[in-house]
Amino acid sequence: MECTPGVVVIDELDLSLHPTWQKRIVRILKTLFPKIQFICATHSPFIIQSLEQGELIGLDEILDEEYSGQSIEDIAEGIMNVPTPRYSEKKLKMYEAAEAYFKAVQEGDAERDLAKLKEQMDLLTAQYSDNPAYCALIRQKYLEKKAEVHR
């Protein structure tokens, strides 16, 4: 069977594909259509991970680092410029608030208001908690303190 050469352009190759298929789709297309040049756009670190050296072209900048075989996190952070892809944005906020509080406690920093840092940490923890009763309790305490300040 003779294959016809050609060029195929696909925008968002990853769209509606499960990550398992995203990791396979490029290899499948190259195997089934060996004489076709595929030009595809993607936002999937899974597809990028499956590419061979030289198959990825960045539109924003020249890619000077190796991407083939790297972890999803390394691709997301290093190539796609997603800061700290391992954690959600809400979890990062909670970590930052907790870190600021515990650092101030450890350093015995009298200038920093430990109560305010702890309150901020508690509010973030409650905000992202799966426990509505805990969230309501922390919010109630916060509102009571706020009311006391304004008296």
Chimera marker file (.cmm) of the C-alpha trace (Angstrom):
<marker_set name="trace">
<marker id="1" x="0.000" y="0.000" z="0.000" r="1" g="1" b="0" radius="0.5"/>
<marker id="2" x="1.433" y="3.346" z="-1.031" r="1" g="1" b="0" radius="0.5"/>
<marker id="3" x="1.168" y="6.341" z="1.301" r="1" g="1" b="0" radius="0.5"/>
<marker id="4" x="0.383" y="9.799" z="0.021" r="1" g="1" b="0" radius="0.5"/>
<marker id="5" x="2.670" y="12.574" z="1.240" r="1" g="1" b="0" radius="0.5"/>
<marker id="6" x="1.222" y="15.771" z="2.627" r="1" g="1" b="0" radius="0.5"/>
<marker id="7" x="0.966" y="18.273" z="5.430" r="1" g="1" b="0" radius="0.5"/>
<marker id="8" x="-1.737" y="18.260" z="8.107" r="1" g="1" b="0" radius="0.5"/>
<marker id="9" x="-2.274" y="21.137" z="10.553" r="1" g="1" b="0" radius="0.5"/>
<marker id="10" x="-4.062" y="20.367" z="13.845" r="1" g="1" b="0" radius="0.5"/>
<marker id="11" x="-4.881" y="23.044" z="16.403" r="1" g="1" b="0" radius="0.5"/>
<marker id="12" x="-5.054" y="21.815" z="20.014" r="1" g="1" b="0" radius="0.5"/>
<marker id="13" x="-4.132" y="18.201" z="19.312" r="1" g="1" b="0" radius="0.5"/>
<marker id="14" x="-4.723" y="17.396" z="22.997" r="1" g="1" b="0" radius="0.5"/>
<marker id="15" x="-8.300" y="18.699" z="23.043" r="1" g="1" b="0" radius="0.5"/>
<marker id="16" x="-10.750" y="16.112" z="24.426" r="1" g="1" b="0" radius="0.5"/>
<marker id="17" x="-8.051" y="13.454" z="24.741" r="1" g="1" b="0" radius="0.5"/>
<marker id="18" x="-7.430" y="11.677" z="28.021" r="1" g="1" b="0" radius="0.5"/>
<marker id="19" x="-3.806" y="12.137" z="29.192" r="1" g="1" b="0" radius="0.5"/>
<marker id="20" x="-3.099" y="8.472" z="28.355" r="1" g="1" b="0" radius="0.5"/>
<marker id="21" x="-4.023" y="9.151" z="24.731" r="1" g="1" b="0" radius="0.5"/>
<marker id="22" x="-2.169" y="12.468" z="24.751" r="1" g="1" b="0" radius="0.5"/>
<marker id="23" x="1.023" y="10.529" z="25.501" r="1" g="1" b="0" radius="0.5"/>
<marker id="24" x="0.395" y="8.173" z="22.534" r="1" g="1" b="0" radius="0.5"/>
<marker id="25" x="-1.220" y="10.288" z="19.822" r="1" g="1" b="0" radius="0.5"/>
<marker id="26" x="1.961" y="11.616" z="18.164" r="1" g="1" b="0" radius="0.5"/>
<marker id="27" x="3.520" y="8.150" z="17.900" r="1" g="1" b="0" radius="0.5"/>
<marker id="28" x="0.259" y="6.732" z="16.502" r="1" g="1" b="0" radius="0.5"/>
<marker id="29" x="-0.033" y="9.480" z="13.866" r="1" g="1" b="0" radius="0.5"/>
<marker id="30" x="3.619" y="9.059" z="12.802" r="1" g="1" b="0" radius="0.5"/>
<marker id="31" x="3.169" y="5.286" z="12.518" r="1" g="1" b="0" radius="0.5"/>
<marker id="32" x="-0.120" y="5.380" z="10.588" r="1" g="1" b="0" radius="0.5"/>
<marker id="33" x="0.887" y="8.236" z="8.277" r="1" g="1" b="0" radius="0.5"/>
<marker id="34" x="4.672" y="8.023" z="7.748" r="1" g="1" b="0" radius="0.5"/>
<marker id="35" x="4.768" y="10.432" z="4.786" r="1" g="1" b="0" radius="0.5"/>
<marker id="36" x="2.588" y="13.114" z="6.368" r="1" g="1" b="0" radius="0.5"/>
<marker id="37" x="4.140" y="16.098" z="8.129" r="1" g="1" b="0" radius="0.5"/>
<marker id="38" x="2.008" y="17.063" z="11.109" r="1" g="1" b="0" radius="0.5"/>
<marker id="39" x="2.094" y="20.620" z="12.407" r="1" g="1" b="0" radius="0.5"/>
<marker id="40" x="0.202" y="20.654" z="15.698" r="1" g="1" b="0" radius="0.5"/>
<marker id="41" x="-0.479" y="23.181" z="18.433" r="1" g="1" b="0" radius="0.5"/>
<marker id="42" x="-0.829" y="21.980" z="22.013" r="1" g="1" b="0" radius="0.5"/>
<marker id="43" x="-0.873" y="23.090" z="25.625" r="1" g="1" b="0" radius="0.5"/>
<marker id="44" x="-0.307" y="19.578" z="26.890" r="1" g="1" b="0" radius="0.5"/>
<marker id="45" x="2.855" y="18.666" z="28.789" r="1" g="1" b="0" radius="0.5"/>
<marker id="46" x="1.920" y="15.026" z="28.047" r="1" g="1" b="0" radius="0.5"/>
<marker id="47" x="2.218" y="15.588" z="24.300" r="1" g="1" b="0" radius="0.5"/>
<marker id="48" x="5.442" y="17.563" z="24.725" r="1" g="1" b="0" radius="0.5"/>
<marker id="49" x="6.842" y="14.742" z="26.844" r="1" g="1" b="0" radius="0.5"/>
<marker id="50" x="6.163" y="12.258" z="24.033" r="1" g="1" b="0" radius="0.5"/>
<marker id="51" x="8.064" y="14.217" z="21.379" r="1" g="1" b="0" radius="0.5"/>
<marker id="52" x="11.523" y="13.413" z="20.104" r="1" g="1" b="0" radius="0.5"/>
<marker id="53" x="14.361" y="15.923" z="20.192" r="1" g="1" b="0" radius="0.5"/>
<marker id="54" x="13.824" y="18.649" z="17.573" r="1" g="1" b="0" radius="0.5"/>
<marker id="55" x="10.087" y="18.077" z="17.159" r="1" g="1" b="0" radius="0.5"/>
<marker id="56" x="8.994" y="20.944" z="19.407" r="1" g="1" b="0" radius="0.5"/>
<marker id="57" x="9.035" y="24.545" z="18.257" r="1" g="1" b="0" radius="0.5"/>
<marker id="58" x="8.103" y="27.289" z="20.713" r="1" g="1" b="0" radius="0.5"/>
<marker id="59" x="6.334" y="30.309" z="19.272" r="1" g="1" b="0" radius="0.5"/>
<marker id="60" x="7.272" y="32.640" z="22.136" r="1" g="1" b="0" radius="0.5"/>
<marker id="61" x="10.934" y="31.759" z="22.525" r="1" g="1" b="0" radius="0.5"/>
<marker id="62" x="13.688" y="29.471" z="21.304" r="1" g="1" b="0" radius="0.5"/>
<marker id="63" x="13.757" y="26.258" z="23.302" r="1" g="1" b="0" radius="0.5"/>
<marker id="64" x="17.287" y="25.746" z="24.522" r="1" g="1" b="0" radius="0.5"/>
<marker id="65" x="16.611" y="22.938" z="26.959" r="1" g="1" b="0" radius="0.5"/>
<marker id="66" x="15.943" y="19.252" z="26.473" r="1" g="1" b="0" radius="0.5"/>
<marker id="67" x="12.288" y="18.291" z="26.887" r="1" g="1" b="0" radius="0.5"/>
<marker id="68" x="12.201" y="14.740" z="25.578" r="1" g="1" b="0" radius="0.5"/>
<marker id="69" x="11.725" y="12.337" z="28.472" r="1" g="1" b="0" radius="0.5"/>
<marker id="70" x="11.449" y="15.013" z="31.159" r="1" g="1" b="0" radius="0.5"/>
<marker id="71" x="8.821" y="14.867" z="33.895" r="1" g="1" b="0" radius="0.5"/>
<marker id="72" x="5.460" y="16.568" z="33.430" r="1" g="1" b="0" radius="0.5"/>
<marker id="73" x="6.362" y="19.020" z="36.218" r="1" g="1" b="0" radius="0.5"/>
<marker id="74" x="9.706" y="19.909" z="34.587" r="1" g="1" b="0" radius="0.5"/>
<marker id="75" x="8.016" y="20.483" z="31.229" r="1" g="1" b="0" radius="0.5"/>
<marker id="76" x="5.217" y="22.570" z="32.761" r="1" g="1" b="0" radius="0.5"/>
<marker id="77" x="7.663" y="24.689" z="34.755" r="1" g="1" b="0" radius="0.5"/>
<marker id="78" x="10.669" y="24.869" z="32.441" r="1" g="1" b="0" radius="0.5"/>
<marker id="79" x="9.087" y="24.963" z="28.997" r="1" g="1" b="0" radius="0.5"/>
<marker id="80" x="5.522" y="26.125" z="29.564" r="1" g="1" b="0" radius="0.5"/>
<marker id="81" x="6.449" y="28.645" z="32.304" r="1" g="1" b="0" radius="0.5"/>
<marker id="82" x="3.848" y="27.382" z="34.803" r="1" g="1" b="0" radius="0.5"/>
<marker id="83" x="5.208" y="28.327" z="38.248" r="1" g="1" b="0" radius="0.5"/>
<marker id="84" x="5.223" y="25.432" z="40.756" r="1" g="1" b="0" radius="0.5"/>
<marker id="85" x="2.867" y="23.130" z="38.856" r="1" g="1" b="0" radius="0.5"/>
<marker id="86" x="2.928" y="20.494" z="41.620" r="1" g="1" b="0" radius="0.5"/>
<marker id="87" x="0.484" y="22.412" z="43.809" r="1" g="1" b="0" radius="0.5"/>
<marker id="88" x="-2.762" y="24.271" z="43.282" r="1" g="1" b="0" radius="0.5"/>
<marker id="89" x="-2.784" y="28.032" z="43.718" r="1" g="1" b="0" radius="0.5"/>
<marker id="90" x="-4.861" y="27.759" z="46.890" r="1" g="1" b="0" radius="0.5"/>
<marker id="91" x="-2.463" y="25.253" z="48.442" r="1" g="1" b="0" radius="0.5"/>
<marker id="92" x="0.478" y="27.553" z="47.646" r="1" g="1" b="0" radius="0.5"/>
<marker id="93" x="-1.270" y="30.461" z="49.424" r="1" g="1" b="0" radius="0.5"/>
<marker id="94" x="-1.807" y="28.272" z="52.471" r="1" g="1" b="0" radius="0.5"/>
<marker id="95" x="1.840" y="27.163" z="52.484" r="1" g="1" b="0" radius="0.5"/>
<marker id="96" x="3.064" y="30.753" z="52.143" r="1" g="1" b="0" radius="0.5"/>
<marker id="97" x="0.863" y="31.952" z="55.025" r="1" g="1" b="0" radius="0.5"/>
<marker id="98" x="1.950" y="29.053" z="57.238" r="1" g="1" b="0" radius="0.5"/>
<marker id="99" x="5.598" y="29.591" z="56.338" r="1" g="1" b="0" radius="0.5"/>
<marker id="100" x="5.418" y="33.306" z="57.192" r="1" g="1" b="0" radius="0.5"/>
<marker id="101" x="3.775" y="32.555" z="60.539" r="1" g="1" b="0" radius="0.5"/>
<marker id="102" x="6.152" y="29.779" z="61.592" r="1" g="1" b="0" radius="0.5"/>
<marker id="103" x="9.198" y="31.745" z="60.445" r="1" g="1" b="0" radius="0.5"/>
<marker id="104" x="8.126" y="34.710" z="62.589" r="1" g="1" b="0" radius="0.5"/>
<marker id="105" x="7.538" y="32.381" z="65.567" r="1" g="1" b="0" radius="0.5"/>
<marker id="106" x="10.936" y="30.716" z="65.125" r="1" g="1" b="0" radius="0.5"/>
<marker id="107" x="12.787" y="33.993" z="64.795" r="1" g="1" b="0" radius="0.5"/>
<marker id="108" x="10.940" y="35.502" z="67.754" r="1" g="1" b="0" radius="0.5"/>
<marker id="109" x="10.175" y="38.456" z="65.552" r="1" g="1" b="0" radius="0.5"/>
<marker id="110" x="8.549" y="40.957" z="67.931" r="1" g="1" b="0" radius="0.5"/>
<marker id="111" x="7.958" y="43.506" z="65.182" r="1" g="1" b="0" radius="0.5"/>
<marker id="112" x="5.698" y="41.175" z="63.242" r="1" g="1" b="0" radius="0.5"/>
<marker id="113" x="2.194" y="40.733" z="64.502" r="1" g="1" b="0" radius="0.5"/>
<marker id="114" x="2.032" y="36.987" z="65.158" r="1" g="1" b="0" radius="0.5"/>
<marker id="115" x="-1.687" y="37.110" z="65.877" r="1" g="1" b="0" radius="0.5"/>
<marker id="116" x="-2.329" y="38.699" z="62.485" r="1" g="1" b="0" radius="0.5"/>
<marker id="117" x="-0.139" y="36.133" z="60.691" r="1" g="1" b="0" radius="0.5"/>
<marker id="118" x="-1.898" y="33.276" z="62.500" r="1" g="1" b="0" radius="0.5"/>
<marker id="119" x="-5.275" y="34.781" z="61.656" r="1" g="1" b="0" radius="0.5"/>
<marker id="120" x="-4.306" y="34.994" z="57.985" r="1" g="1" b="0" radius="0.5"/>
<marker id="121" x="-3.134" y="31.368" z="58.039" r="1" g="1" b="0" radius="0.5"/>
<marker id="122" x="-6.359" y="30.250" z="59.771" r="1" g="1" b="0" radius="0.5"/>
<marker id="123" x="-8.550" y="32.146" z="57.310" r="1" g="1" b="0" radius="0.5"/>
<marker id="124" x="-6.819" y="30.584" z="54.307" r="1" g="1" b="0" radius="0.5"/>
<marker id="125" x="-6.986" y="27.130" z="55.869" r="1" g="1" b="0" radius="0.5"/>
<marker id="126" x="-10.698" y="27.585" z="56.580" r="1" g="1" b="0" radius="0.5"/>
<marker id="127" x="-11.397" y="29.054" z="53.160" r="1" g="1" b="0" radius="0.5"/>
<marker id="128" x="-10.033" y="25.972" z="51.436" r="1" g="1" b="0" radius="0.5"/>
<marker id="129" x="-11.244" y="23.454" z="53.998" r="1" g="1" b="0" radius="0.5"/>
<marker id="130" x="-13.731" y="20.758" z="53.091" r="1" g="1" b="0" radius="0.5"/>
<marker id="131" x="-15.259" y="21.192" z="56.554" r="1" g="1" b="0" radius="0.5"/>
<marker id="132" x="-17.965" y="23.914" z="56.473" r="1" g="1" b="0" radius="0.5"/>
<marker id="133" x="-18.311" y="23.952" z="60.280" r="1" g="1" b="0" radius="0.5"/>
<marker id="134" x="-14.589" y="24.708" z="60.701" r="1" g="1" b="0" radius="0.5"/>
<marker id="135" x="-14.822" y="27.402" z="58.042" r="1" g="1" b="0" radius="0.5"/>
<marker id="136" x="-17.800" y="29.017" z="59.799" r="1" g="1" b="0" radius="0.5"/>
<marker id="137" x="-16.050" y="28.902" z="63.195" r="1" g="1" b="0" radius="0.5"/>
<marker id="138" x="-12.867" y="30.586" z="61.912" r="1" g="1" b="0" radius="0.5"/>
<marker id="139" x="-14.871" y="33.183" z="60.006" r="1" g="1" b="0" radius="0.5"/>
<marker id="140" x="-16.971" y="33.927" z="63.113" r="1" g="1" b="0" radius="0.5"/>
<marker id="141" x="-13.820" y="34.398" z="65.219" r="1" g="1" b="0" radius="0.5"/>
<marker id="142" x="-12.383" y="36.704" z="62.551" r="1" g="1" b="0" radius="0.5"/>
<marker id="143" x="-15.541" y="38.823" z="62.421" r="1" g="1" b="0" radius="0.5"/>
<marker id="144" x="-15.673" y="39.043" z="66.237" r="1" g="1" b="0" radius="0.5"/>
<marker id="145" x="-12.070" y="40.301" z="66.353" r="1" g="1" b="0" radius="0.5"/>
<marker id="146" x="-12.752" y="42.764" z="63.567" r="1" g="1" b="0" radius="0.5"/>
<marker id="147" x="-15.824" y="44.090" z="65.436" r="1" g="1" b="0" radius="0.5"/>
<marker id="148" x="-13.750" y="44.519" z="68.634" r="1" g="1" b="0" radius="0.5"/>
<marker id="149" x="-11.172" y="46.603" z="66.771" r="1" g="1" b="0" radius="0.5"/>
<marker id="150" x="-13.846" y="48.948" z="65.413" r="1" g="1" b="0" radius="0.5"/>
<marker id="151" x="-15.452" y="49.581" z="68.845" r="1" g="1" b="0" radius="0.5"/>
<link id1="1" id2="2" r="1" g="1" b="0" radius="0.2"/>
<link id1="2" id2="3" r="1" g="1" b="0" radius="0.2"/>
<link id1="3" id2="4" r="1" g="1" b="0" radius="0.2"/>
<link id1="4" id2="5" r="1" g="1" b="0" radius="0.2"/>
<link id1="5" id2="6" r="1" g="1" b="0" radius="0.2"/>
<link id1="6" id2="7" r="1" g="1" b="0" radius="0.2"/>
<link id1="7" id2="8" r="1" g="1" b="0" radius="0.2"/>
<link id1="8" id2="9" r="1" g="1" b="0" radius="0.2"/>
<link id1="9" id2="10" r="1" g="1" b="0" radius="0.2"/>
<link id1="10" id2="11" r="1" g="1" b="0" radius="0.2"/>
<link id1="11" id2="12" r="1" g="1" b="0" radius="0.2"/>
<link id1="12" id2="13" r="1" g="1" b="0" radius="0.2"/>
<link id1="13" id2="14" r="1" g="1" b="0" radius="0.2"/>
<link id1="14" id2="15" r="1" g="1" b="0" radius="0.2"/>
<link id1="15" id2="16" r="1" g="1" b="0" radius="0.2"/>
<link id1="16" id2="17" r="1" g="1" b="0" radius="0.2"/>
<link id1="17" id2="18" r="1" g="1" b="0" radius="0.2"/>
<link id1="18" id2="19" r="1" g="1" b="0" radius="0.2"/>
<link id1="19" id2="20" r="1" g="1" b="0" radius="0.2"/>
<link id1="20" id2="21" r="1" g="1" b="0" radius="0.2"/>
<link id1="21" id2="22" r="1" g="1" b="0" radius="0.2"/>
<link id1="22" id2="23" r="1" g="1" b="0" radius="0.2"/>
<link id1="23" id2="24" r="1" g="1" b="0" radius="0.2"/>
<link id1="24" id2="25" r="1" g="1" b="0" radius="0.2"/>
<link id1="25" id2="26" r="1" g="1" b="0" radius="0.2"/>
<link id1="26" id2="27" r="1" g="1" b="0" radius="0.2"/>
<link id1="27" id2="28" r="1" g="1" b="0" radius="0.2"/>
<link id1="28" id2="29" r="1" g="1" b="0" radius="0.2"/>
<link id1="29" id2="30" r="1" g="1" b="0" radius="0.2"/>
<link id1="30" id2="31" r="1" g="1" b="0" radius="0.2"/>
<link id1="31" id2="32" r="1" g="1" b="0" radius="0.2"/>
<link id1="32" id2="33" r="1" g="1" b="0" radius="0.2"/>
<link id1="33" id2="34" r="1" g="1" b="0" radius="0.2"/>
<link id1="34" id2="35" r="1" g="1" b="0" radius="0.2"/>
<link id1="35" id2="36" r="1" g="1" b="0" radius="0.2"/>
<link id1="36" id2="37" r="1" g="1" b="0" radius="0.2"/>
<link id1="37" id2="38" r="1" g="1" b="0" radius="0.2"/>
<link id1="38" id2="39" r="1" g="1" b="0" radius="0.2"/>
<link id1="39" id2="40" r="1" g="1" b="0" radius="0.2"/>
<link id1="40" id2="41" r="1" g="1" b="0" radius="0.2"/>
<link id1="41" id2="42" r="1" g="1" b="0" radius="0.2"/>
<link id1="42" id2="43" r="1" g="1" b="0" radius="0.2"/>
<link id1="43" id2="44" r="1" g="1" b="0" radius="0.2"/>
<link id1="44" id2="45" r="1" g="1" b="0" radius="0.2"/>
<link id1="45" id2="46" r="1" g="1" b="0" radius="0.2"/>
<link id1="46" id2="47" r="1" g="1" b="0" radius="0.2"/>
<link id1="47" id2="48" r="1" g="1" b="0" radius="0.2"/>
<link id1="48" id2="49" r="1" g="1" b="0" radius="0.2"/>
<link id1="49" id2="50" r="1" g="1" b="0" radius="0.2"/>
<link id1="50" id2="51" r="1" g="1" b="0" radius="0.2"/>
<link id1="51" id2="52" r="1" g="1" b="0" radius="0.2"/>
<link id1="52" id2="53" r="1" g="1" b="0" radius="0.2"/>
<link id1="53" id2="54" r="1" g="1" b="0" radius="0.2"/>
<link id1="54" id2="55" r="1" g="1" b="0" radius="0.2"/>
<link id1="55" id2="56" r="1" g="1" b="0" radius="0.2"/>
<link id1="56" id2="57" r="1" g="1" b="0" radius="0.2"/>
<link id1="57" id2="58" r="1" g="1" b="0" radius="0.2"/>
<link id1="58" id2="59" r="1" g="1" b="0" radius="0.2"/>
<link id1="59" id2="60" r="1" g="1" b="0" radius="0.2"/>
<link id1="60" id2="61" r="1" g="1" b="0" radius="0.2"/>
<link id1="61" id2="62" r="1" g="1" b="0" radius="0.2"/>
<link id1="62" id2="63" r="1" g="1" b="0" radius="0.2"/>
<link id1="63" id2="64" r="1" g="1" b="0" radius="0.2"/>
<link id1="64" id2="65" r="1" g="1" b="0" radius="0.2"/>
<link id1="65" id2="66" r="1" g="1" b="0" radius="0.2"/>
<link id1="66" id2="67" r="1" g="1" b="0" radius="0.2"/>
<link id1="67" id2="68" r="1" g="1" b="0" radius="0.2"/>
<link id1="68" id2="69" r="1" g="1" b="0" radius="0.2"/>
<link id1="69" id2="70" r="1" g="1" b="0" radius="0.2"/>
<link id1="70" id2="71" r="1" g="1" b="0" radius="0.2"/>
<link id1="71" id2="72" r="1" g="1" b="0" radius="0.2"/>
<link id1="72" id2="73" r="1" g="1" b="0" radius="0.2"/>
<link id1="73" id2="74" r="1" g="1" b="0" radius="0.2"/>
<link id1="74" id2="75" r="1" g="1" b="0" radius="0.2"/>
<link id1="75" id2="76" r="1" g="1" b="0" radius="0.2"/>
<link id1="76" id2="77" r="1" g="1" b="0" radius="0.2"/>
<link id1="77" id2="78" r="1" g="1" b="0" radius="0.2"/>
<link id1="78" id2="79" r="1" g="1" b="0" radius="0.2"/>
<link id1="79" id2="80" r="1" g="1" b="0" radius="0.2"/>
<link id1="80" id2="81" r="1" g="1" b="0" radius="0.2"/>
<link id1="81" id2="82" r="1" g="1" b="0" radius="0.2"/>
<link id1="82" id2="83" r="1" g="1" b="0" radius="0.2"/>
<link id1="83" id2="84" r="1" g="1" b="0" radius="0.2"/>
<link id1="84" id2="85" r="1" g="1" b="0" radius="0.2"/>
<link id1="85" id2="86" r="1" g="1" b="0" radius="0.2"/>
<link id1="86" id2="87" r="1" g="1" b="0" radius="0.2"/>
<link id1="87" id2="88" r="1" g="1" b="0" radius="0.2"/>
<link id1="88" id2="89" r="1" g="1" b="0" radius="0.2"/>
<link id1="89" id2="90" r="1" g="1" b="0" radius="0.2"/>
<link id1="90" id2="91" r="1" g="1" b="0" radius="0.2"/>
<link id1="91" id2="92" r="1" g="1" b="0" radius="0.2"/>
<link id1="92" id2="93" r="1" g="1" b="0" radius="0.2"/>
<link id1="93" id2="94" r="1" g="1" b="0" radius="0.2"/>
<link id1="94" id2="95" r="1" g="1" b="0" radius="0.2"/>
<link id1="95" id2="96" r="1" g="1" b="0" radius="0.2"/>
<link id1="96" id2="97" r="1" g="1" b="0" radius="0.2"/>
<link id1="97" id2="98" r="1" g="1" b="0" radius="0.2"/>
<link id1="98" id2="99" r="1" g="1" b="0" radius="0.2"/>
<link id1="99" id2="100" r="1" g="1" b="0" radius="0.2"/>
<link id1="100" id2="101" r="1" g="1" b="0" radius="0.2"/>
<link id1="101" id2="102" r="1" g="1" b="0" radius="0.2"/>
<link id1="102" id2="103" r="1" g="1" b="0" radius="0.2"/>
<link id1="103" id2="104" r="1" g="1" b="0" radius="0.2"/>
<link id1="104" id2="105" r="1" g="1" b="0" radius="0.2"/>
<link id1="105" id2="106" r="1" g="1" b="0" radius="0.2"/>
<link id1="106" id2="107" r="1" g="1" b="0" radius="0.2"/>
<link id1="107" id2="108" r="1" g="1" b="0" radius="0.2"/>
<link id1="108" id2="109" r="1" g="1" b="0" radius="0.2"/>
<link id1="109" id2="110" r="1" g="1" b="0" radius="0.2"/>
<link id1="110" id2="111" r="1" g="1" b="0" radius="0.2"/>
<link id1="111" id2="112" r="1" g="1" b="0" radius="0.2"/>
<link id1="112" id2="113" r="1" g="1" b="0" radius="0.2"/>
<link id1="113" id2="114" r="1" g="1" b="0" radius="0.2"/>
<link id1="114" id2="115" r="1" g="1" b="0" radius="0.2"/>
<link id1="115" id2="116" r="1" g="1" b="0" radius="0.2"/>
<link id1="116" id2="117" r="1" g="1" b="0" radius="0.2"/>
<link id1="117" id2="118" r="1" g="1" b="0" radius="0.2"/>
<link id1="118" id2="119" r="1" g="1" b="0" radius="0.2"/>
<link id1="119" id2="120" r="1" g="1" b="0" radius="0.2"/>
<link id1="120" id2="121" r="1" g="1" b="0" radius="0.2"/>
<link id1="121" id2="122" r="1" g="1" b="0" radius="0.2"/>
<link id1="122" id2="123" r="1" g="1" b="0" radius="0.2"/>
<link id1="123" id2="124" r="1" g="1" b="0" radius="0.2"/>
<link id1="124" id2="125" r="1" g="1" b="0" radius="0.2"/>
<link id1="125" id2="126" r="1" g="1" b="0" radius="0.2"/>
<link id1="126" id2="127" r="1" g="1" b="0" radius="0.2"/>
<link id1="127" id2="128" r="1" g="1" b="0" radius="0.2"/>
<link id1="128" id2="129" r="1" g="1" b="0" radius="0.2"/>
<link id1="129" id2="130" r="1" g="1" b="0" radius="0.2"/>
<link id1="130" id2="131" r="1" g="1" b="0" radius="0.2"/>
<link id1="131" id2="132" r="1" g="1" b="0" radius="0.2"/>
<link id1="132" id2="133" r="1" g="1" b="0" radius="0.2"/>
<link id1="133" id2="134" r="1" g="1" b="0" radius="0.2"/>
<link id1="134" id2="135" r="1" g="1" b="0" radius="0.2"/>
<link id1="135" id2="136" r="1" g="1" b="0" radius="0.2"/>
<link id1="136" id2="137" r="1" g="1" b="0" radius="0.2"/>
<link id1="137" id2="138" r="1" g="1" b="0" radius="0.2"/>
<link id1="138" id2="139" r="1" g="1" b="0" radius="0.2"/>
<link id1="139" id2="140" r="1" g="1" b="0" radius="0.2"/>
<link id1="140" id2="141" r="1" g="1" b="0" radius="0.2"/>
<link id1="141" id2="142" r="1" g="1" b="0" radius="0.2"/>
<link id1="142" id2="143" r="1" g="1" b="0" radius="0.2"/>
<link id1="143" id2="144" r="1" g="1" b="0" radius="0.2"/>
<link id1="144" id2="145" r="1" g="1" b="0" radius="0.2"/>
<link id1="145" id2="146" r="1" g="1" b="0" radius="0.2"/>
<link id1="146" id2="147" r="1" g="1" b="0" radius="0.2"/>
<link id1="147" id2="148" r="1" g="1" b="0" radius="0.2"/>
<link id1="148" id2="149" r="1" g="1" b="0" radius="0.2"/>
<link id1="149" id2="150" r="1" g="1" b="0" radius="0.2"/>
<link id1="150" id2="151" r="1" g="1" b="0" radius="0.2"/>
</marker_set>
